[in-house]
């Protein structure tokens, strides 16, 4: 399954501001129950309802094309090949590269990452998404990661089991055995959204 850049909502700190589209949905005219197609991100997959006005997004599509997709249930008989071709185009890939630069800057500012850290995360991430939504949090080291994730398992540090639990080893096991965790060069651990 390949996802293509669809749009980015401008001027927001929302984690889910970048939307991707699986073009086979459009090519095969596959729709959801509500008659629309799905948009995707690292933290979501939902039916596309144009809640964000065209003036507030960055996309390769012009406003008429965006509105055709926004009212897809009314336009299902239309030929979508020009829109599909545009979303698959080099121009859209170039636009997405510019979006990725901005998303990298956001991640650097938000989590104190270097540009190299972000690029390494993007390279290691197993899906087509390349935006702020793929990073859930950054732990200061394997022990911090292990402690925070053990809390999700209801292991309390002050309990009998918690006093003997090896948080550092648990954190390192997560990094070594779970694609949701990525160790940065300085020993911090990024938890990724899939």
Z-matrix of the N, CA and C atoms (Angstrom, degrees):
N
C 1 1.435
C 2 1.525 1 108.71
N 3 1.331 2 117.00 1 127.89
C 4 1.454 3 121.34 2 179.79
C 5 1.521 4 108.87 3 -116.09
N 6 1.327 5 114.23 4 134.17
C 7 1.455 6 120.74 5 177.65
C 8 1.524 7 109.27 6 -107.78
N 9 1.319 8 115.67 7 138.39
C 10 1.462 9 122.14 8 178.61
C 11 1.521 10 109.32 9 -112.34
N 12 1.321 11 115.54 10 147.70
C 13 1.458 12 120.80 11 177.09
C 14 1.525 13 109.09 12 -61.25
N 15 1.333 14 115.72 13 130.66
C 16 1.463 15 122.35 14 179.76
C 17 1.529 16 110.04 15 -108.57
N 18 1.341 17 116.38 16 -59.84
C 19 1.465 18 118.85 17 176.77
C 20 1.520 19 111.07 18 -161.01
N 21 1.324 20 114.36 19 164.15
C 22 1.464 21 121.94 20 172.27
C 23 1.517 22 107.61 21 -126.35
N 24 1.309 23 115.65 22 130.19
C 25 1.454 24 120.51 23 175.54
C 26 1.523 25 107.50 24 -76.72
N 27 1.316 26 116.29 25 128.33
C 28 1.464 27 122.01 26 -176.85
C 29 1.521 28 111.88 27 -84.13
N 30 1.324 29 114.92 28 158.00
C 31 1.467 30 122.89 29 171.92
C 32 1.522 31 113.69 30 51.98
N 33 1.309 32 116.01 31 49.89
C 34 1.451 33 120.49 32 177.05
C 35 1.525 34 109.34 33 -142.63
N 36 1.313 35 115.44 34 153.33
C 37 1.458 36 120.80 35 174.09
C 38 1.530 37 110.51 36 -102.72
N 39 1.325 38 115.98 37 8.13
C 40 1.457 39 121.84 38 179.90
C 41 1.523 40 110.42 39 -59.95
N 42 1.305 41 116.39 40 130.63
C 43 1.459 42 122.02 41 179.63
C 44 1.527 43 111.71 42 -60.18
N 45 1.314 44 118.03 43 -32.91
C 46 1.459 45 122.89 44 -174.13
C 47 1.528 46 112.74 45 -102.08
N 48 1.336 47 116.78 46 41.93
C 49 1.462 48 120.59 47 -174.38
C 50 1.529 49 114.10 48 -85.68
N 51 1.332 50 117.80 49 -7.21
C 52 1.462 51 120.84 50 179.16
C 53 1.525 52 108.50 51 -109.76
N 54 1.323 53 115.38 52 131.55
C 55 1.467 54 121.10 53 -178.55
C 56 1.522 55 110.22 54 -117.27
N 57 1.326 56 114.17 55 142.64
C 58 1.458 57 122.36 56 179.70
C 59 1.523 58 107.83 57 -123.69
N 60 1.312 59 114.55 58 159.60
C 61 1.455 60 119.65 59 -178.52
C 62 1.528 61 109.66 60 -133.58
N 63 1.302 62 115.79 61 139.72
C 64 1.465 63 121.18 62 172.95
C 65 1.526 64 105.58 63 -92.64
N 66 1.315 65 116.45 64 109.46
C 67 1.453 66 120.01 65 -170.85
C 68 1.528 67 113.60 66 -67.88
N 69 1.311 68 117.39 67 -20.32
C 70 1.464 69 118.09 68 177.29
C 71 1.526 70 110.58 69 -62.32
N 72 1.346 71 117.33 70 -28.15
C 73 1.469 72 119.80 71 175.22
C 74 1.531 73 110.45 72 -60.14
N 75 1.333 74 116.06 73 -43.98
C 76 1.465 75 119.61 74 179.80
C 77 1.530 76 110.99 75 -72.76
N 78 1.335 77 115.96 76 -43.04
C 79 1.465 78 119.76 77 -178.14
C 80 1.524 79 111.18 78 -61.23
N 81 1.309 80 116.31 79 -39.03
C 82 1.469 81 120.88 80 -179.03
C 83 1.516 82 113.15 81 -94.19
N 84 1.323 83 115.42 82 2.52
C 85 1.466 84 122.16 83 -178.12
C 86 1.524 85 111.43 84 52.71
N 87 1.340 86 113.84 85 41.42
C 88 1.468 87 121.32 86 177.40
C 89 1.525 88 108.43 87 -82.24
N 90 1.302 89 116.27 88 129.93
C 91 1.463 90 119.94 89 -178.32
C 92 1.516 91 111.02 90 -128.08
N 93 1.322 92 113.97 91 165.85
C 94 1.462 93 121.68 92 174.35
C 95 1.526 94 108.30 93 -85.07
N 96 1.300 95 115.50 94 -179.04
C 97 1.465 96 121.07 95 179.47
C 98 1.526 97 111.31 96 -57.44
N 99 1.352 98 116.25 97 -36.01
C 100 1.464 99 119.34 98 -177.49
C 101 1.524 100 113.26 99 -81.65
N 102 1.330 101 117.82 100 2.79
C 103 1.456 102 120.83 101 177.79
C 104 1.510 103 113.91 102 91.03
N 105 1.315 104 118.37 103 -3.22
C 106 1.457 105 121.98 104 179.04
C 107 1.525 106 109.93 105 -99.69
N 108 1.322 107 116.28 106 174.25
C 109 1.458 108 121.37 107 175.36
C 110 1.525 109 107.93 108 -103.84
N 111 1.331 110 116.35 109 170.51
C 112 1.463 111 120.75 110 -178.25
C 113 1.519 112 112.20 111 -91.80
N 114 1.335 113 114.75 112 146.75
C 115 1.453 114 121.76 113 165.50
C 116 1.523 115 106.18 114 -114.02
N 117 1.323 116 115.70 115 157.40
C 118 1.450 117 120.58 116 -171.29
C 119 1.526 118 111.23 117 -135.24
N 120 1.320 119 113.89 118 159.09
C 121 1.451 120 123.56 119 171.11
C 122 1.517 121 107.33 120 -158.18
N 123 1.317 122 116.40 121 178.23
C 124 1.466 123 119.83 122 -177.87
C 125 1.520 124 111.98 123 -61.42
N 126 1.315 125 117.67 124 -28.74
C 127 1.470 126 121.81 125 -174.86
C 128 1.517 127 113.45 126 -114.49
N 129 1.319 128 117.36 127 7.87
C 130 1.462 129 117.30 128 -177.42
C 131 1.525 130 111.77 129 -159.19
N 132 1.300 131 114.48 130 158.55
C 133 1.449 132 124.97 131 167.26
C 134 1.515 133 104.00 132 -146.86
N 135 1.318 134 115.75 133 119.90
C 136 1.458 135 118.52 134 -174.43
C 137 1.519 136 110.93 135 -149.20
N 138 1.297 137 114.54 136 161.09
C 139 1.446 138 121.03 137 176.09
C 140 1.532 139 108.59 138 -65.26
N 141 1.336 140 116.04 139 135.70
C 142 1.465 141 119.98 140 -178.64
C 143 1.519 142 110.59 141 -77.48
N 144 1.298 143 114.23 142 114.51
C 145 1.456 144 122.96 143 171.70
C 146 1.519 145 104.71 144 -125.47
N 147 1.293 146 117.51 145 122.48
C 148 1.470 147 121.42 146 -173.69
C 149 1.519 148 111.26 147 -71.35
N 150 1.336 149 115.21 148 73.45
C 151 1.462 150 120.07 149 177.71
C 152 1.517 151 111.28 150 -76.22
N 153 1.329 152 116.38 151 -24.08
C 154 1.453 153 121.50 152 -179.41
C 155 1.527 154 108.03 153 -97.75
N 156 1.333 155 117.68 154 120.09
C 157 1.468 156 119.98 155 -179.99
C 158 1.527 157 111.74 156 -62.41
N 159 1.311 158 116.08 157 150.58
C 160 1.460 159 122.03 158 -178.26
C 161 1.533 160 111.58 159 -54.76
N 162 1.309 161 117.63 160 -37.33
C 163 1.474 162 121.55 161 -177.83
C 164 1.527 163 112.29 162 -64.43
N 165 1.334 164 117.64 163 -15.88
C 166 1.467 165 121.24 164 -176.65
C 167 1.526 166 113.65 165 -104.59
N 168 1.330 167 117.36 166 13.05
C 169 1.462 168 119.54 167 -179.12
C 170 1.527 169 111.09 168 -126.77
N 171 1.326 170 114.43 169 162.48
C 172 1.461 171 122.41 170 168.71
C 173 1.521 172 106.38 171 -112.57
N 174 1.324 173 116.79 172 124.25
C 175 1.463 174 123.03 173 -179.15
C 176 1.514 175 109.16 174 -154.02
N 177 1.306 176 116.65 175 158.62
C 178 1.466 177 122.35 176 175.87
C 179 1.529 178 110.37 177 -75.85
N 180 1.317 179 116.80 178 -21.58
C 181 1.460 180 121.77 179 -176.30
C 182 1.522 181 111.18 180 -77.40
N 183 1.321 182 115.79 181 147.03
C 184 1.464 183 118.49 182 172.16
C 185 1.529 184 108.36 183 -81.31
N 186 1.304 185 116.88 184 172.40
C 187 1.465 186 120.60 185 -173.93
C 188 1.534 187 112.27 186 -62.19
N 189 1.331 188 117.02 187 -38.56
C 190 1.473 189 119.87 188 179.87
C 191 1.526 190 110.57 189 -63.78
N 192 1.330 191 116.68 190 -42.95
C 193 1.472 192 120.20 191 179.49
C 194 1.526 193 111.20 192 -65.26
N 195 1.325 194 115.78 193 -42.71
C 196 1.465 195 120.45 194 177.69
C 197 1.532 196 110.20 195 -60.03
N 198 1.319 197 116.33 196 -42.58
C 199 1.465 198 120.54 197 -178.89
C 200 1.527 199 112.40 198 -68.70
N 201 1.328 200 116.62 199 -31.11
C 202 1.469 201 119.40 200 174.64
C 203 1.524 202 109.25 201 -61.61
N 204 1.331 203 116.61 202 -45.11
C 205 1.459 204 120.20 203 179.11
C 206 1.527 205 111.28 204 -70.04
N 207 1.331 206 116.27 205 -33.79
C 208 1.466 207 120.48 206 179.67
C 209 1.524 208 111.21 207 -65.14
N 210 1.309 209 116.10 208 -30.08
C 211 1.466 210 120.81 209 179.18
C 212 1.531 211 109.41 210 -114.97
N 213 1.319 212 114.90 211 42.18
C 214 1.450 213 122.25 212 -173.84
C 215 1.518 214 112.40 213 -55.24
N 216 1.304 215 117.38 214 -39.94
C 217 1.465 216 119.59 215 -177.43
C 218 1.535 217 111.46 216 -60.82
N 219 1.339 218 116.85 217 -22.58
C 220 1.469 219 120.73 218 178.86
C 221 1.529 220 112.18 219 -92.21
N 222 1.344 221 117.66 220 -13.45
C 223 1.465 222 121.43 221 -173.48
C 224 1.531 223 113.10 222 -119.92
N 225 1.296 224 118.33 223 24.02
C 226 1.460 225 120.37 224 -173.02
C 227 1.522 226 113.43 225 -64.38
N 228 1.301 227 118.30 226 -19.62
C 229 1.465 228 120.27 227 179.71
C 230 1.532 229 111.98 228 -85.32
N 231 1.319 230 118.25 229 -7.95
C 232 1.472 231 121.54 230 -177.83
C 233 1.519 232 111.40 231 -72.32
N 234 1.324 233 114.73 232 153.41
C 235 1.463 234 121.16 233 173.75
C 236 1.528 235 107.82 234 -80.48
N 237 1.319 236 116.03 235 115.86
C 238 1.471 237 120.98 236 -177.50
C 239 1.522 238 113.16 237 -95.71
N 240 1.329 239 117.64 238 3.30
C 241 1.460 240 119.60 239 -176.66
C 242 1.531 241 113.52 240 -56.56
N 243 1.339 242 120.32 241 -39.79
C 244 1.475 243 118.60 242 177.70
C 245 1.543 244 112.53 243 -62.25
N 246 1.323 245 116.98 244 -37.48
C 247 1.468 246 120.89 245 178.57
C 248 1.527 247 109.92 246 -70.53
N 249 1.319 248 116.56 247 -43.99
C 250 1.463 249 121.11 248 179.05
C 251 1.523 250 110.38 249 -61.30
N 252 1.328 251 116.24 250 -44.41
C 253 1.470 252 121.03 251 179.10
C 254 1.526 253 110.78 252 -60.26
N 255 1.307 254 116.64 253 -40.69
C 256 1.464 255 121.24 254 179.91
C 257 1.534 256 110.98 255 -65.25
N 258 1.325 257 117.00 256 -41.76
C 259 1.463 258 120.90 257 179.55
C 260 1.524 259 112.06 258 -68.55
N 261 1.338 260 117.56 259 -27.06
C 262 1.462 261 121.99 260 177.82
C 263 1.530 262 112.80 261 -88.47
N 264 1.311 263 117.30 262 -3.60
C 265 1.463 264 121.68 263 -170.70
C 266 1.529 265 114.09 264 -72.88
N 267 1.326 266 114.38 265 162.26
C 268 1.467 267 120.66 266 174.18
C 269 1.520 268 110.97 267 -63.74
N 270 1.332 269 116.04 268 -34.25
C 271 1.474 270 119.06 269 178.53
C 272 1.524 271 110.80 270 -61.40
N 273 1.328 272 116.53 271 -39.53
C 274 1.463 273 119.52 272 178.00
C 275 1.525 274 110.10 273 -69.06
N 276 1.314 275 117.44 274 -38.58
C 277 1.468 276 120.82 275 176.33
C 278 1.529 277 110.45 276 -62.60
N 279 1.323 278 117.27 277 -39.82
C 280 1.460 279 121.28 278 177.85
C 281 1.536 280 110.25 279 -66.20
N 282 1.323 281 116.95 280 -43.74
C 283 1.461 282 120.60 281 177.29
C 284 1.528 283 110.20 282 -60.53
N 285 1.318 284 116.95 283 -42.12
C 286 1.452 285 120.62 284 178.86
C 287 1.527 286 110.98 285 -63.63
N 288 1.330 287 117.81 286 -36.37
C 289 1.475 288 120.61 287 176.64
C 290 1.529 289 110.22 288 -61.26
N 291 1.322 290 117.62 289 -38.94
C 292 1.470 291 121.19 290 176.68
C 293 1.530 292 110.88 291 -66.36
N 294 1.320 293 116.40 292 -40.19
C 295 1.467 294 121.31 293 177.52
C 296 1.524 295 109.49 294 -62.77
N 297 1.327 296 116.70 295 -42.74
C 298 1.465 297 120.80 296 179.60
C 299 1.528 298 111.42 297 -60.25
N 300 1.325 299 117.38 298 -38.07
C 301 1.471 300 120.36 299 177.30
C 302 1.520 301 110.61 300 -60.63
N 303 1.320 302 116.79 301 -44.57
C 304 1.467 303 121.16 302 178.80
C 305 1.532 304 110.92 303 -66.11
N 306 1.316 305 116.32 304 -39.96
C 307 1.462 306 120.29 305 178.51
C 308 1.525 307 110.92 306 -66.47
N 309 1.325 308 116.67 307 -36.41
C 310 1.466 309 120.95 308 175.91
C 311 1.530 310 109.91 309 -62.61
N 312 1.316 311 116.64 310 -44.63
C 313 1.473 312 120.84 311 178.05
C 314 1.524 313 110.50 312 -60.11
N 315 1.331 314 117.16 313 -42.16
C 316 1.460 315 120.93 314 178.63
C 317 1.534 316 110.18 315 -60.07
N 318 1.341 317 116.96 316 -48.37
C 319 1.464 318 120.95 317 -179.38
C 320 1.527 319 111.64 318 -63.44
N 321 1.315 320 116.72 319 -37.14
C 322 1.465 321 119.99 320 177.63
C 323 1.525 322 110.70 321 -62.84
N 324 1.320 323 116.06 322 -44.49
C 325 1.473 324 120.48 323 179.81
C 326 1.530 325 111.59 324 -69.44
N 327 1.308 326 117.06 325 -42.67
C 328 1.464 327 121.98 326 -174.59
C 329 1.522 328 112.67 327 -69.30
N 330 1.334 329 117.43 328 -39.68
C 331 1.459 330 120.92 329 -172.71
C 332 1.526 331 114.39 330 -117.99
N 333 1.328 332 117.34 331 5.79
C 334 1.463 333 119.69 332 -179.53
C 335 1.523 334 112.45 333 66.07
N 336 1.314 335 117.03 334 34.82
C 337 1.459 336 122.17 335 -179.75
C 338 1.523 337 109.59 336 -91.13
N 339 1.308 338 116.15 337 157.24
C 340 1.463 339 120.46 338 172.26
C 341 1.524 340 107.90 339 -89.58
N 342 1.315 341 116.63 340 165.46
C 343 1.457 342 120.40 341 175.34
C 344 1.512 343 111.39 342 -59.85
N 345 1.336 344 116.50 343 -35.88
C 346 1.458 345 121.24 344 177.95
C 347 1.531 346 110.83 345 -66.55
N 348 1.352 347 116.69 346 -40.29
C 349 1.468 348 120.15 347 176.53
C 350 1.527 349 110.54 348 -57.38
N 351 1.321 350 115.49 349 -48.97
C 352 1.468 351 119.74 350 -177.61
C 353 1.520 352 110.19 351 -62.99
N 354 1.331 353 117.07 352 -43.31
C 355 1.464 354 119.58 353 179.57
C 356 1.523 355 110.88 354 -62.28
N 357 1.330 356 116.83 355 -40.00
C 358 1.465 357 120.19 356 177.83
C 359 1.528 358 111.55 357 -63.69
N 360 1.335 359 116.36 358 -39.34
C 361 1.469 360 120.37 359 176.78
C 362 1.528 361 109.77 360 -64.59
N 363 1.333 362 116.85 361 -47.30
C 364 1.462 363 120.49 362 178.80
C 365 1.531 364 110.62 363 -58.41
N 366 1.335 365 116.63 364 -42.90
C 367 1.467 366 120.52 365 -178.93
C 368 1.527 367 111.96 366 -66.11
N 369 1.329 368 117.15 367 -35.58
C 370 1.460 369 121.31 368 -177.23
C 371 1.525 370 112.64 369 -81.65
N 372 1.318 371 116.88 370 -21.31
C 373 1.462 372 120.87 371 -175.66
C 374 1.526 373 110.00 372 -68.40
N 375 1.317 374 116.70 373 132.47
C 376 1.455 375 122.11 374 -170.10
C 377 1.517 376 117.26 375 -83.29
N 378 1.326 377 118.94 376 -4.73
C 379 1.465 378 121.06 377 179.09
C 380 1.530 379 109.63 378 -115.42
N 381 1.328 380 117.06 379 176.53
C 382 1.464 381 121.76 380 -175.17
C 383 1.526 382 114.47 381 -78.19
N 384 1.308 383 118.10 382 -7.61
C 385 1.459 384 121.13 383 -177.78
C 386 1.531 385 109.87 384 -70.46
N 387 1.321 386 116.52 385 140.43
C 388 1.460 387 122.39 386 177.47
C 389 1.523 388 108.04 387 -143.99
N 390 1.333 389 114.27 388 73.90
C 391 1.455 390 119.14 389 -178.55
C 392 1.520 391 109.86 390 -153.75
N 393 1.316 392 116.65 391 -179.10
C 394 1.469 393 122.65 392 -176.74
C 395 1.523 394 113.46 393 -59.36
N 396 1.311 395 117.67 394 -25.92
C 397 1.455 396 122.06 395 -176.50
C 398 1.514 397 114.21 396 -65.21
N 399 1.336 398 118.14 397 -17.61
C 400 1.463 399 118.41 398 -177.70
C 401 1.529 400 112.49 399 -79.82
N 402 1.332 401 118.23 400 -17.92
C 403 1.469 402 120.82 401 179.95
C 404 1.525 403 109.19 402 -100.72
N 405 1.330 404 116.10 403 116.26
C 406 1.465 405 121.19 404 179.07
C 407 1.519 406 110.96 405 -82.89
N 408 1.326 407 116.45 406 -44.77
C 409 1.461 408 121.82 407 179.50
C 410 1.520 409 108.63 408 -167.71
N 411 1.330 410 114.87 409 169.14
C 412 1.468 411 120.89 410 176.80
C 413 1.523 412 107.50 411 -128.07
N 414 1.327 413 116.05 412 122.11
C 415 1.465 414 122.38 413 177.79
C 416 1.527 415 109.07 414 -90.85
N 417 1.337 416 116.09 415 151.77
C 418 1.465 417 118.77 416 -175.99
C 419 1.521 418 113.54 417 -71.81
N 420 1.342 419 117.43 418 -23.47
C 421 1.466 420 121.67 419 176.75
C 422 1.524 421 108.83 420 -170.03
N 423 1.341 422 115.78 421 -177.69
C 424 1.465 423 120.45 422 -177.75
C 425 1.523 424 111.53 423 -63.51
N 426 1.325 425 117.73 424 -36.98
C 427 1.465 426 120.04 425 -179.81
C 428 1.523 427 111.22 426 -65.82
N 429 1.335 428 116.63 427 -43.38
C 430 1.464 429 121.25 428 177.48
C 431 1.534 430 109.84 429 -61.37
N 432 1.319 431 116.44 430 -43.34
C 433 1.465 432 121.66 431 177.69
C 434 1.524 433 109.84 432 -59.88
N 435 1.334 434 116.29 433 -49.17
C 436 1.462 435 120.78 434 -179.22
C 437 1.511 436 112.46 435 -61.30
N 438 1.334 437 116.54 436 -40.64
C 439 1.460 438 120.75 437 -179.77
C 440 1.531 439 110.54 438 -64.88
N 441 1.328 440 116.41 439 -49.13
C 442 1.469 441 120.08 440 -177.95
C 443 1.533 442 111.62 441 -64.06
N 444 1.313 443 116.54 442 -41.45
C 445 1.459 444 119.55 443 -178.99
C 446 1.531 445 111.30 444 -72.97
N 447 1.328 446 118.01 445 -32.10
C 448 1.473 447 120.99 446 176.32
C 449 1.527 448 110.50 447 -65.59
N 450 1.334 449 116.42 448 -34.64
C 451 1.473 450 119.46 449 176.35
C 452 1.525 451 110.92 450 -60.16
N 453 1.321 452 116.70 451 -35.10
C 454 1.471 453 120.53 452 177.26
C 455 1.531 454 110.98 453 -65.27
N 456 1.315 455 116.39 454 -22.86
C 457 1.461 456 121.31 455 177.66
C 458 1.524 457 111.44 456 -93.15
N 459 1.331 458 116.43 457 9.34
C 460 1.464 459 123.88 458 -179.08
C 461 1.525 460 112.98 459 64.56
N 462 1.321 461 116.30 460 32.88
C 463 1.464 462 120.24 461 173.19
C 464 1.528 463 106.82 462 -96.36
N 465 1.284 464 115.52 463 107.91
C 466 1.462 465 122.41 464 -177.93
C 467 1.527 466 109.00 465 -88.38
N 468 1.332 467 115.80 466 130.23
C 469 1.456 468 121.54 467 -177.53
C 470 1.534 469 111.51 468 -57.32
N 471 1.314 470 117.95 469 -30.25
C 472 1.463 471 121.93 470 -177.40
C 473 1.527 472 113.47 471 -89.28
N 474 1.324 473 116.68 472 -4.44
C 475 1.474 474 119.20 473 178.69
C 476 1.529 475 109.32 474 -79.10
N 477 1.330 476 115.07 475 169.95
C 478 1.463 477 120.04 476 -179.70
C 479 1.528 478 110.74 477 -58.81
N 480 1.327 479 117.09 478 -46.51
C 481 1.468 480 119.08 479 -179.98
C 482 1.522 481 111.08 480 -70.65
N 483 1.328 482 116.96 481 -36.56
C 484 1.462 483 121.10 482 -178.73
C 485 1.514 484 113.30 483 -62.90
N 486 1.331 485 117.54 484 -30.98
C 487 1.463 486 120.99 485 -179.86
C 488 1.520 487 111.73 486 -68.39
N 489 1.321 488 117.38 487 -23.64
C 490 1.462 489 121.27 488 -177.55
C 491 1.528 490 112.84 489 -108.84
N 492 1.316 491 116.14 490 -3.48
C 493 1.464 492 121.10 491 -177.27
C 494 1.524 493 109.47 492 -72.64
N 495 1.317 494 118.32 493 133.60
C 496 1.468 495 123.50 494 179.81
C 497 1.536 496 108.58 495 -91.94
N 498 1.322 497 115.74 496 90.57
C 499 1.456 498 121.82 497 -176.16
C 500 1.526 499 112.10 498 -63.65
N 501 1.335 500 116.40 499 -39.52
C 502 1.466 501 119.89 500 -179.54
C 503 1.527 502 110.69 501 -63.41
N 504 1.329 503 117.03 502 -46.24
C 505 1.471 504 121.07 503 179.31
C 506 1.530 505 110.27 504 -63.30
N 507 1.331 506 116.01 505 -40.47
C 508 1.464 507 119.91 506 178.47
C 509 1.525 508 110.16 507 -62.15
N 510 1.329 509 116.89 508 -45.92
C 511 1.466 510 120.90 509 178.11
C 512 1.516 511 111.86 510 -60.59
N 513 1.318 512 116.84 511 -42.73
C 514 1.467 513 120.26 512 179.53
C 515 1.524 514 111.20 513 -67.18
N 516 1.325 515 117.25 514 -36.92
C 517 1.467 516 120.53 515 175.38
C 518 1.526 517 111.00 516 -62.04
N 519 1.326 518 116.59 517 -40.20
C 520 1.461 519 119.76 518 177.76
C 521 1.528 520 110.13 519 -60.58
N 522 1.332 521 116.47 520 -45.61
C 523 1.465 522 120.53 521 -179.83
C 524 1.525 523 110.90 522 -62.36
N 525 1.315 524 116.70 523 -41.96
C 526 1.465 525 121.05 524 -175.26
C 527 1.524 526 114.01 525 -77.21
N 528 1.345 527 117.19 526 -22.62
C 529 1.459 528 119.17 527 -170.82
C 530 1.523 529 115.34 528 -125.41
N 531 1.310 530 117.95 529 3.19
C 532 1.464 531 119.91 530 -175.15
C 533 1.528 532 108.87 531 -136.44
N 534 1.329 533 116.84 532 121.15
C 535 1.465 534 120.85 533 -177.60
C 536 1.531 535 113.28 534 -64.64
N 537 1.323 536 117.61 535 -11.47
C 538 1.467 537 120.76 536 178.41
C 539 1.520 538 113.13 537 -75.36
N 540 1.325 539 117.68 538 -6.60
C 541 1.470 540 121.36 539 -177.31
C 542 1.518 541 109.35 540 -123.95
N 543 1.336 542 115.40 541 137.12
C 544 1.460 543 121.28 542 -178.03
C 545 1.521 544 108.83 543 -135.39
N 546 1.330 545 115.80 544 124.80
C 547 1.463 546 120.05 545 -179.38
C 548 1.522 547 110.06 546 -87.83
N 549 1.330 548 115.11 547 127.12
C 550 1.455 549 121.70 548 177.79
C 551 1.522 550 109.77 549 -82.87
N 552 1.321 551 116.98 550 165.58
C 553 1.466 552 121.17 551 -176.92
C 554 1.526 553 113.02 552 -61.08
N 555 1.325 554 117.79 553 -28.37
C 556 1.468 555 120.51 554 -178.84
C 557 1.526 556 113.00 555 -89.54
N 558 1.347 557 117.56 556 6.36
C 559 1.460 558 121.35 557 177.58
C 560 1.513 559 114.44 558 94.52
N 561 1.322 560 118.01 559 -9.94
C 562 1.463 561 119.31 560 174.88
C 563 1.520 562 109.23 561 -69.41
N 564 1.319 563 115.15 562 158.19
C 565 1.466 564 121.34 563 -177.98
C 566 1.524 565 108.95 564 -120.38
N 567 1.323 566 115.76 565 124.46
C 568 1.473 567 121.07 566 174.70
C 569 1.518 568 108.06 567 -95.80
N 570 1.337 569 115.73 568 128.43
C 571 1.468 570 119.79 569 172.87
C 572 1.519 571 106.96 570 -93.97
N 573 1.330 572 116.12 571 126.47
C 574 1.458 573 121.94 572 -174.72
C 575 1.524 574 111.02 573 -103.20
N 576 1.301 575 115.05 574 149.73
C 577 1.470 576 121.36 575 177.26
C 578 1.515 577 109.40 576 -93.97
N 579 1.311 578 115.55 577 130.16
C 580 1.467 579 121.95 578 173.72
C 581 1.502 580 108.36 579 -126.14
